[in-house]
Amino acid sequence: MYFEPEKITSKSGRELKIAPIGPDHAEQFLDFMRQVSEDTHFMSRYGDEVGLTDKDITIEKKRQKELFEDERQGMISIFDGERIIGNIAVRNAGKGRKTTHRCSVGLAVRKEYHGEGLGTILMEYAIKFAKSAGYQYMELGVLSDNIKAQGLYQKMGFVEWGRLPEAFILDDGTRIDEITMYKKL
Ligand SMILES: CC(C)(COP(=O)(O)OP(=O)(O)OC[C@H]1O[C@@H](n2cnc3c(N)ncnc32)[C@H](O)[C@@H]1OP(=O)(O)O)[C@@H](O)C(=O)NCCC(=O)NCCS
């Protein structure tokens, strides 16, 4: 994925930048993922499971390079200065020709920037990109107690189609269902 970086403004008037990311951002992206995964239990991993060793960074660089060079996949980040503060990933939902019409997304914004309209902006860019890449459906999974994210997805036109019982079991034993949603593009 590539597009020219663009300036955006948050609800409170912060001047920010939105741009696709690539291998040069690997370390910073992992730092972002670790932080957002520490802040809530809504991400698929715990913060301490997001590795930051040289080996982890090398693996992430390779993954970011592949996504960046792929015309139908990629990561879009919002930057405050040089710092990644929000990200959305658009990826193929499947591997072969039978599922080339479906993509999946994953979204997160740093806690201190919540409620500034950035999740909405990231989703708008992802939808625009997915349409231009020829996808017909966008899919995602969201935990049943993540009411805010569900509200955002409903606002953007996503519809619930399923629920996986006890998809997550947290360290303290809490069991949480995952709701699966899709949007026709
Ligand atoms: C979910 C997340 C990405 C939203 O990002 P954000 O930048 O705060 O979102 P925005 O400010 O653009 O939008 C907030 C939207 O959430 C929805 N929302 C907010 N509070 C809500 C509530 N109490 N009930 C229902 N919907 C709510 C609304 O649709 C709102 O849009 P509006 O302000 O236009 O009405 C962010 O909270 C986050 O990163 N959370 C932690 C990680 C996470 O949960 N990721 C999603 C995993 S599926």
The ligand as an SDF file (V2000), in Angstrom:
LIG
                    3D

 48 50  0  0  0  0  0  0  0  0999 V2000
  -11.9050    1.4530   19.6010 C   0  0  0  0  0  0  0  0  0  0  0  0
  -10.9480    2.6130   19.3170 C   0  0  0  0  0  0  0  0  0  0  0  0
  -10.0600    2.2420   18.1510 C   0  0  0  0  0  0  0  0  0  0  0  0
  -11.7530    3.8560   18.9760 C   0  0  0  0  0  0  0  0  0  0  0  0
  -10.8590    4.8820   18.6570 O   0  0  0  0  0  0  0  0  0  0  0  0
  -11.2040    6.4240   18.9390 P   0  0  0  0  0  0  0  0  0  0  0  0
  -10.2020    7.2360   18.2120 O   0  0  0  0  0  0  0  0  0  0  0  0
  -11.3640    6.6510   20.3870 O   0  0  0  0  0  0  0  0  0  0  0  0
  -12.6370    6.5200   18.2260 O   0  0  0  0  0  0  0  0  0  0  0  0
  -13.3900    7.7950   17.6490 P   0  0  0  0  0  0  0  0  0  0  0  0
  -13.1660    8.9480   18.5640 O   0  0  0  0  0  0  0  0  0  0  0  0
  -13.1170    7.9730   16.2150 O   0  0  0  0  0  0  0  0  0  0  0  0
  -14.8850    7.2640   17.6640 O   0  0  0  0  0  0  0  0  0  0  0  0
  -15.5280    6.9590   18.7800 C   0  0  0  0  0  0  0  0  0  0  0  0
  -16.8140    6.2670   18.3300 C   0  0  0  0  0  0  0  0  0  0  0  0
  -17.0160    5.1630   19.1880 O   0  0  0  0  0  0  0  0  0  0  0  0
  -18.4060    5.0250   19.4380 C   0  0  0  0  0  0  0  0  0  0  0  0
  -18.6130    5.1380   20.8700 N   0  0  0  0  0  0  0  0  0  0  0  0
  -17.9140    5.8710   21.7710 C   0  0  0  0  0  0  0  0  0  0  0  0
  -18.4020    5.6660   22.9930 N   0  0  0  0  0  0  0  0  0  0  0  0
  -19.4180    4.7980   22.8700 C   0  0  0  0  0  0  0  0  0  0  0  0
  -20.3000    4.1710   23.7750 C   0  0  0  0  0  0  0  0  0  0  0  0
  -20.2450    4.4370   25.0810 N   0  0  0  0  0  0  0  0  0  0  0  0
  -21.1950    3.2920   23.2870 N   0  0  0  0  0  0  0  0  0  0  0  0
  -21.2720    3.0010   21.9650 C   0  0  0  0  0  0  0  0  0  0  0  0
  -20.4490    3.5790   21.0570 N   0  0  0  0  0  0  0  0  0  0  0  0
  -19.5500    4.4530   21.5100 C   0  0  0  0  0  0  0  0  0  0  0  0
  -19.1250    6.1170   18.6790 C   0  0  0  0  0  0  0  0  0  0  0  0
  -19.5340    5.5930   17.4390 O   0  0  0  0  0  0  0  0  0  0  0  0
  -18.0240    7.1480   18.4840 C   0  0  0  0  0  0  0  0  0  0  0  0
  -18.2140    7.9140   17.3410 O   0  0  0  0  0  0  0  0  0  0  0  0
  -18.8720    9.3950   17.4830 P   0  0  0  0  0  0  0  0  0  0  0  0
  -17.9830   10.1460   18.4190 O   0  0  0  0  0  0  0  0  0  0  0  0
  -18.8470    9.9200   16.0950 O   0  0  0  0  0  0  0  0  0  0  0  0
  -20.2560    9.1650   18.0390 O   0  0  0  0  0  0  0  0  0  0  0  0
  -10.0960    2.9360   20.5800 C   0  0  0  0  0  0  0  0  0  0  0  0
  -10.9520    3.1160   21.6590 O   0  0  0  0  0  0  0  0  0  0  0  0
   -9.0580    1.8860   20.9140 C   0  0  0  0  0  0  0  0  0  0  0  0
   -7.9990    1.8150   20.3210 O   0  0  0  0  0  0  0  0  0  0  0  0
   -9.3500    1.0500   21.9130 N   0  0  0  0  0  0  0  0  0  0  0  0
   -8.3880    0.0640   22.3840 C   0  0  0  0  0  0  0  0  0  0  0  0
   -8.0810   -0.9950   21.3550 C   0  0  0  0  0  0  0  0  0  0  0  0
   -9.3520   -1.5270   20.7460 C   0  0  0  0  0  0  0  0  0  0  0  0
  -10.3410   -1.7480   21.4100 O   0  0  0  0  0  0  0  0  0  0  0  0
   -9.2850   -1.7850   19.4300 N   0  0  0  0  0  0  0  0  0  0  0  0
  -10.3770   -2.3750   18.7110 C   0  0  0  0  0  0  0  0  0  0  0  0
  -10.2390   -3.8480   18.7880 C   0  0  0  0  0  0  0  0  0  0  0  0
  -11.5850   -4.6510   17.9190 S   0  0  0  0  0  0  0  0  0  0  0  0
  1  2  1  0
  2  3  1  0
  2  4  1  0
  2 36  1  0
  4  5  1  0
  5  6  1  0
  6  7  2  0
  6  8  1  0
  6  9  1  0
  9 10  1  0
 10 11  2  0
 10 12  1  0
 10 13  1  0
 13 14  1  0
 14 15  1  0
 15 16  1  0
 15 30  1  0
 16 17  1  0
 17 18  1  0
 17 28  1  0
 18 19  1  0
 18 27  1  0
 19 20  2  0
 20 21  1  0
 21 22  1  0
 21 27  2  0
 22 23  1  0
 22 24  2  0
 24 25  1  0
 25 26  2  0
 26 27  1  0
 28 29  1  0
 28 30  1  0
 30 31  1  0
 31 32  1  0
 32 33  2  0
 32 34  1  0
 32 35  1  0
 36 37  1  0
 36 38  1  0
 38 39  2  0
 38 40  1  0
 40 41  1  0
 41 42  1  0
 42 43  1  0
 43 44  2  0
 43 45  1  0
 45 46  1  0
 46 47  1  0
 47 48  1  0
M  END
$$$$
